């Protein structure tokens, strides 16, 4: 069945493997490649262009924009907003995490056809053993590009991105005995940092940014009892929320010994390298530094610290994310039953 006159056409161009479309804007013919060998993709693109014109949108905006255009729009917006996620490459160019992988796959593509390449990108990253949460973070960067292009160029529609199932939260914990064994294998200059990470659950990046002007070793409460603290500013926190870290009895003498007037508090020299050596030497090959964050949350909750207070210490902004870290282990369940028995409550016996 032929297409009604005036609604454009879908056709093949001699010498090209891609289907093309033609439609009319203000009486002038507009030709565009679908960048696809599938005719149905070209038909869908033609429908999209007619829908855009029906809303009074110039479809040529999307047809002219490239991946490089929306990439630039995002980086410039991030720079204007002074986003924490904005970094610099070794040669000084602005970038964000995962951008290099997106560049490799989408460079040279027109914005109008990027959405048809989503699944191909997902398949490629899965073949490289990336998990769904990591791939979702990649696609979130791409989504940010489209949002920036909407503001900058008047791009009408942001495509619907594929839904990827979340993975289950990691279950890794570092029990106190394991922590002591690993700590014993680490150089002394890393002990203060590791004690802070293990007791508070603060992120490694935040800990690295702490300077001495944020440390109050002489703080006291209203009753005059010593309450030394470290105050994290909002600009240092991933969630932009300032929070206070208590300095416990183990960390306090370490900081007193190191005390300076300015500069970074924690020595992080060769942190990752020394951590890998120490955990292997201690016999814990599956342990990662981020397990400290889960362990701190779990230890605080087991000690009876309320959820709201534990969130303040660890720097979690939402209860939903906090609860992904507040994981119950088999030992926790057994300890709960033992606590019930120790309080004089016996389990129910079913008669035969």
N, C-alpha and C positions, 0 to 999 in steps of 0.2 A: 504493500500500500504506500503510495507516494505521500510526501509531506505536504501539507496545505501551502499554497503559494504565499510567499512573504514571511514564512516562519524560519527560513534558513535551510541549510542542508548539511549532511554528513557525507564526506567523500574521501577517497584515497588520492594522494598526489603521486604522479609517476616518479619513481626513483626514491620514494620515502616509504618506510615500513609503518609509519604512523597514520592513524585516521585524523582527518582535519574537519573543522566545522566552519560554516559561513553563516553570518547573521547580519542584520542591518541596524545601524545606529544613525538616527537623523538622516536616513536615506542613503547613507554611505555603507558599502559592504565592508564587514570586518571578518578577516580570516584568521583562524587560530589553530595551531596544532594541539591535539589532545595528549601528545606524548605517549600514546598507548596504541598497541596493536589490536586492542579489543574494541569492536565497533560500539558495544554497549556503553563503554566509558565515554566515547565521543558524544553519543546520544544524550547521556546524562549531563555532560558539560554544556551542551547546547541548551538543554532545559534550564540549567542553572543560569546561563546568560540571559535567557528570556525572563526568568523570575527576577533577576536583578534589575533589568530594564523596567519591569512592571512596578518595581518599588522606587523608580526614579533614580536608580544608581547607574553610574557609568561602568559597565562591565569591563571596559578596557583597562581600568585601574588594576584589577586582578590579573588580567592577561599580560600587562606590561611588567608587573613586579616580579622580581626574582628572589630566590632564597637569600642572595647577598643583600638585597635591599631591606628585607625584614630583619635580617641578622644585624645590620648596621643600626636600624631603628631601635632594636632592643638594647644594644650596647650603649647607644647614646642616651636612651632613657634611663638606664641603670646608672650611668655616670652623673646625669643631672640629679638623680634622686640619692646619689651617694650610697648605693646598695652595697651591703657587706659582701655579697656574693661576687662582686666584680673584682677580678684579679688582673695581674699582668703576666704575659708570657716572658720568657727569657730575653726576648728582643724588645720588650717594653710595650707590646700591643695588648689592648684590653681583651679579656676573655672571661668566661665563667666555666664552672665544672661541666663536663660532658660536651662542651662545644666542639671539640676536635672530632669526636665521633660523628656528630651531626654534619659537620663540614664535609667529612669524607664521603658521606652518602648523598646528601642533598645539594651539594654545590652545583650550580648551573641550572637547577630546576626552576621552572616558573611556579609562582605561588598557586596558580590555578590548578596545577596537577600534583602538588605535594601530597594532598590527602590520599591520592591513589597509591602512594608509595609507603604509607604507614606500615602496612603488613609486611612488606619486603624488608623494611628497616627492623621491625620486631624479630622477624625470622633470622636476620643476620646477627643480631645481638644475642639471640638465644643460642645460635650455633657457636658463638664465642663464649658460651657458658655464663652469660649475664642473667641475673634473676629478674623476675617481674618488677620488684620494687626499684631496682636500678634502672631498668628500661623505662619505667614510669617517670623517673627523675629526668631522663633524657628527653622524653616527650613533653614534660613540663617546661623545659627550656624552649622547645619548639613552639609550644602554646604561647609562651611569653612573647615570642617573636611576632606571632599573629596579632596579639593584643596591641603590641607596640605599633604595628603597621596599621591597625584600625584607627589609632589615634593620629598617626603621622600622615597617612596617605588616604584616609577615608575608606579603607577596605571594609566592605559591607559585612561579610560573613566570616566567622571563625569556624573552621571545620570541626565536626564531631570527632574527637579522638577515641581510639579503641579503649575499651575497658579491660584492664589486666587485673587478675585476682591478686590480692595481697598474699605474701608468704606469711607463714606463722612466725611469730617473734622468736628470736634466738633464745635458747634455754640456758646459755652458759652462765655459770656462777663461779666465783672464786671464794672458797671457804677460807676462814681465817688461817687455818693450818697451811693451806696451799699458798696463801698470800705470803706468809712468813718464809716459806721455803724459797719462793721466787725472789723475795726481797733480799734474802741472804746471798743470792747469786748476782745481785746487781751492784754496780759501783756506788760508793757512798754518796756521790754528788747527786744521784737520782732518788735517793731515799725520801727526802722531803716531798718531792712531787708525787711519788707513788703513794705515800701515806695520805696526802691530800685527796688524790683521786679515789682511793679505796674507801676513805671515811665519809666523803661528801657526795661522790657521784658526779662531780663537776666534769664538764667536757674538757678534753685535753687542750683544745684550742683556747678555751677560756683561761685555763690554768697557765698556759704559756704567756698570756698577755698581762698577767698580774704584775704590778709594780709596787715598790715599797710604800709609796704614799697611800696605797689602799689597805695597808696592813696596820691594825691597831692592836699592839701587843699589851697595851695597858688599859684597855676598855674594861669598865666595871658596870654591874647592873645597879638598880636603884638602892639595893641593900649594901652596895660596896663590894660585892663578890666579883672576883676577876672573871671577865668574859671576853677574852681576846677574839678578834674577828678579822675577816677579810671581806671587804665590800666590793662586789662586782658591779661595775657600771653597766647601764643598759646598752651602750655602744659596744661592749665586749661580749655580751650574751647573744647567743644565736637567736633567741626569741625576743631580743631587745628589752627584756625585763630585768631591772636591777635586782640583785638579791645578795644576801649576806651569808658568808660561810663561817661557821664556828670553828675555832682552832682547838683541837683536842689536846689532851695531856701528852700524847706522844709527839705530835707535830710541834707544840709550843717550844720545847727546848732546842729543837733543830732550828727554828726560825730565830730564836734569841741569839743563837751562836752565829747565824748568818747575817743578822740585822745590818742593814745599810740605810742611807738616807734616800737613795734613789736607784733607779734601774730595775731590771727584771728581778723578781723574787726567786724564781725556780730555774735551776740549771738544767737545761734539756739536751745537753750535748750527747749526740749519738743515741737518743732515746730509743728509737725503733730498733736500731741494730743491737743495742745492749739488751733490750727487752726480749728479742728473739733468742739471743744466746742464753739468757737467764731462764726463760721458761723451758727451753729444751734441756738445759743442764739440770733443772729441777724435776724433769720428767713429765711435763704437762704440755704436750705438743699441740693440743686443741685450744688452749687458752689464748684469748685475745685481750688487748687493753680495754676494749669497750665493755668487756665482761665486768669490769670494776663498777661501771655505772649501774648495771643491773644488781650487782652484789650490794652496793651501797643502799639502793632503794629497798632491797629485801632485808638487809640488816636493820635498817631504821624501822621498818614496819614490824619486824619480829621483836624489836625492843619496845614496841608500844608507841612509837612516834606516830602522831596522826598523819593522815594523808596530806592535808593542807600544809602542815609544817615540813614534811619530807619533800614536798614539791618545791617549797621555798628554798630548801637547802640544795637540792639537785638541779634546780633551775628549769623544771618542767613547767610549761605554760598551761597545758590542758590536762585534765584528769584522764582523758582517753589515752593520750600518749603515755602518761605516767603509769597507767595500769598495764600497758604492754611490757613495762619493765618490772612491775610488781608481780612476778610469776611465782606460783606456788609449786614447790618441789615435793617429791614423795616424802622426804624427811619431814617437811613442814606438816604434812597430813598425819604422819605417825606421832609427831610431837604434840599435835592438837589432841589426839586420842589419849595420849599419856597424861596430858594436862587435865583432861576430863576425869580420868581415873584418880589422879592425885588429889582432886578436890572432893573425892568421896562419891563420885557418880559412877556406878558400875554399868557395863553394857547390858542390854536386854538379852535375857536367855530365853530361847524359844523351846518350849517343852515338846518332847517327841510323842 
